[in-house]
């Protein structure tokens, strides 16, 4: 049965879609217009009670939270496509470590920066806060400096293999580099820049980026 992915144009959903392409899993998409508030519709809330995207339906199985969905499919279809979890328990531990870093250290300031610069209409009063923008960028600088050191020793975050940890960074880093005029955050760091050039040139990412353009 083909996997259904709700909200394909949103950043978090693109993590899932790239994972599905890398794992050679067929899917179909169900558009959810967040800017029009469709993620708060009663029918959608039956699938995702918190009103966020994405959600997947795999037959009778429903799952939300993008990183959980990626982990699920990377494990379920481990024998096909690209190995995204790591081949050893040590590699898997590092993938999980950097997924947690992305979720708790990189994503919050990146998300705040994107919302206040690109999507202020999603804010309660619709007005971007210059202080939040400044503070979010400063937090990202600290995180990216740590990435620069890490990537001076490894091609990818979890080691010398592409993984879920790298996929998880794609959507919001793309906003930073290509939509907000803040590409210097990436380009000024030699190793981070090389890493970004590598992961953003993967056919899976370019396929999803072309097929499901962000709403900007």
N, C-alpha and C positions, 0 to 999 in steps of 0.2 A: 504494500500500500504506500502511495506517495505521501511524503511528509508535507504538512501544511505549515507555513511560516507566516505569522501575522505581523504586519508592520514592517515590510522589507526596506522602506526608504529611511528608516530611523537608524541612527548610528549603532546602537546595541544589537539590532537585528542583523546588521552586516557581519558582526562577529560570527554569528550562527551560520549565515549563508556561506561565508568563506570556508568555514569548517566543513559544511556539507559538500561543497565543491571539491575540497581537498580529499575528502573521504569517498568521493564518487557516489554520493547518495542523491537520488532523484527527489525533487521537491517542487511544490507549487506555492505561490504566495497569495496572501490575502491582504490587500492594502488597508491600512489604518491611518487616517489623516489626523495626526496629533495636533496640528495647528488649528484644526476645526473641532478638537475635543472629542473625536470619535473613540479615543481610548477610555473615555468615561461613560460611554453608552452602556445601559443596563445589560445588553446581550454580551458585550465584550467583558464586562465585569464578572460575568458568570465563568469566564475562562481565566481571567486574571483579576482577582478581587482588589489588588492594589492599583489597578489602572495604569500599568506600565507595559511597554513593549520590549521584547517580543514575547510571543507565546507560540509553542508548536503543538500540533495535534498529529499523533502518529497512531492511526487507527483509533482505538478507544483511550489511548494514553495521552494525557495533556501535561505539559511541563512549561514552566516559565523561569525567568532569570537566565540571561544569555550565557553566563559562564557555566552554569549547571547544565544547560542544554548542550554546550560544546563538549563538556566532560562526558555526558551521556552518550553522544554519538561517536566520540573518539574511542570510547570503550566498547560500545555495542558493535561497531564495525571495525574493530581493531585489525582484522585480517585483510582489509582492503584499503586502497588509497594510501596516502602518506601517513606514516606513524607520527602522531602528534602528542603522545603522552610520555614518550621516552621508552627506551628498550629495557632498561634496568630499573630496579627500585630506587637507585640513587638518582638516575636521570628523572624519573617520575617525581621524586621529591623536589628537585630543582624546578621542574615545570610548575608544580603546585606552589612553590615558594614565590616564583615570579608572577604567577597569576594573582596571588594574594597582594603582592607589591603593586601590581597594576590596579587592582580593585580598590585598595585602601590608601595608596600614596600618589599614584599617577592620575587615576580617573577623577577623584573629587575636584582637584584644582582645574584639570582639563575641562571637565564638564561645566564648572562655574564660568570659566573663561568663554567657552563656546556659547553658553546660554546668554551671558551678558553682552557679548559682542555680536553674535549672529541671530539669536532668537529671543530678544527681550520681550516679545509679545507673550512668551510663556511665563514671564515673571508676574507676580501678583498685581503689581501696579504698572507693568509694562515699561518700566524705566530702568535702564542699566545703571549699575552702581560703579563709578570709577574706582572706588576703594577696593571693591571685590575683584575687579579686573587686575588692579595692581598687586594685591595680595596673592591672587591665584597664580599670576605669572611668576612672582617671587618663589612660591612653593614649587612650581614646576621646574624652575631653574635648579633648585636644590636636588630634586629627584633626578633630573637629567644629568646633573654632574655625577651622581652615583652611577647612572647608566653608562656614562662615558668611561668611567673606570672599569666597570664590568665588561663592557664591549671592547676594551683594549686587550682583553685576554680571551674572549670567546666571540665567535661569529654571531651567535644569537644569544638571547638572554639566559636560556637554560643550559647552554653549551654550544657545541658545534652542529646542532640540528635544529631545524625549524619546528616550532611547537605551538600549542595553544597559547602560551605566554606571549608569543610574538603576534599571533592573530588578534589577540584581545586588544592590542594597542593600535591596530590599523585605523578604525573609524575616527577616533578623536584626534589622532596625530594627523590624519589627512585634513581635517578641518583646520588644525593649527597651521599646517604647511601651505595649504592651497586655498583657503577661504578667508583667512583673517589677517593676512599680512604680517604674520608672526613666525614666518618660516625660519628666521634667524635663531629661534630657540633650538631648532634641530640642526641647521646648517653650520652654526658656529662651533659645533662639537663634532670633530672629525669622525670618531667612531660611531657616534649616534647617527650621524648623517649617512655613513656607509651602510649601517644596519637598516636605516629607513629606506634608502635607495634599493636595497636588496629585497626587503619584504614587500614594499609597495609596488615592485615590478613583477610580482608573481602573477601568473595568468588568472588564478582564482580571484584575487583582489580586483584586478582590472575588469574581469567579467562582471563582478557584482557592482563595481563602481559605475560602469557604463549602463548596466541594466536597471539599476535602482539609484538614480541620482538623488543626492540629498536635497531637501526642500529649501535651498537658499538661492 
